[in-house]
Amino acid sequence: MRRCLHMINISRVLFPDKCSFPGDSLRYAPRREFRFPVVVWHLTGRCNLSCRHCYAEAAGGSGEFPLESGREFLRLLSANSVPALLFSGGEPMCCENFFRYLEEANLLGMKVTVSTNGSL
């Protein structure tokens, strides 16, 4: 059985005339043609917090790409017309190369969002 999971903006579902955001066209537009997926890149498993509900670790193995491998990954995403990229984690700003990747994505003209706990 094939399962399809999507993030849904509950506020937009409940109040469609009052809630609109720049990314809505990627999520809610009619699917008449094939679109490349929005990519969520889990940059690191590390985090500077230790929230009880979270799977991320404040310490331990991070599983991060080496810098050049990450840059090559960004170039591959850009070359394949990925419409948007979300940096996630753990806490993406705990990734040693976070700002280098952000700069590279910007140079490639990619639309980037960061899912952060906001404490850094």
Phi, psi and omega in degrees: 000132179268131179247143179236119182250136179226148171277133182241132176276102184299321179301321180290324178294316182284325184229067187298334181277346185250343185239111173221146184223158183304326182277000183301325181296331178286325184270323192245357180292149176302142183265074181277335181224162179295134176236145176287151184284153167287133184257132172255117180256112177281090187296322185205156173267354182280154177209152179273356178245170177226062182290137183298326186278352191260150179274345183289155182246141178288337179219173176108184182298139185254335182064030183279147174292148166296154186308309184293327177294320178295318178296319178296321177300315178298319178296322178295316178299314180297316180296336180260018173059036175296124188287334181201151181230132177247118174277125183228187179191208062357214177258111185303331180286352173278349177287127183306326185257013185309307184291331175292318178294320179299316178296316180298315179298321178296316178298329179277356179077021182278148173275121186237140173234148180240125175264102187233158175278352173081003184271347180257000000 
